[in-house]
């Protein structure tokens, strides 16, 4: 039972990070109906932003760690807004396929630019918070995992408040429902879309910081696999559905943790993508998504 609970705890910690990344995918899809494949590389930029910002703040301290986290989120939010303005906005009236290909191009651009600027060699993950191990009746919980849970819960509550209780959140929901009607009632679609990209990218930046805290090294290609798994999580929960993205991230994290702790460890990634295929075959709308009827 202790081993089961330990793997569950580890899975929830990993799933919280996947959930933060998946939220960016699902928010952009909910507004623009396309998958921003460059989102996983914004996650990578967040990790490197934390690496360089950590030089200017006290290491292994709560104020310094949270300052680095906020700084990385702001940098990623700005990057997301710039990407939307320069790469996606000019193609908004074109085919979704054009935007999808552009997203893949932006992803490759960020990866190669990261290798040019940061170097291809892995760098040690920054130490942001004081590291301690806590033992609860045989269950081991690290201070980094506690930071993951606390930050994720705070960000999810904040996101829910923004989407459901603010004017910009109301505009986001209106734009997601009907862009033309939203513009007719005075909503500036460009501002709302830019804000959505910035908010989703900020969450990816937080995910990059939390992910790097729990792994020994970071590199410019580190976002590829976590980004794909977060995409699986978004589809699993229901792409375009914010609670679904959070649920999908947690489920993928738990499944991965239990797979790594069994004789199926070499099949961990295959299990995640097999789950994606099954979801697309038997429930394409996801666990919390709803089937939409499209007029032709």
PEBEL-V405820 format. One record per helix or strand of 3 or more residues. SS is the DSSP state (H for helix, E for strand). FROM is the first residue (numbers start at 1). LEN is the number of residues. If there is no record, write none. Layout:
# PEBEL-V405820
SS;FROM;LEN
SS;FROM;LEN
This chain:
# PEBEL-V405820
H;2;31
H;39;18
H;62;30
H;96;23
E;133;4
E;139;4
H;143;23
H;167;11
H;179;6
H;189;25
H;223;15
H;242;19
H;265;18
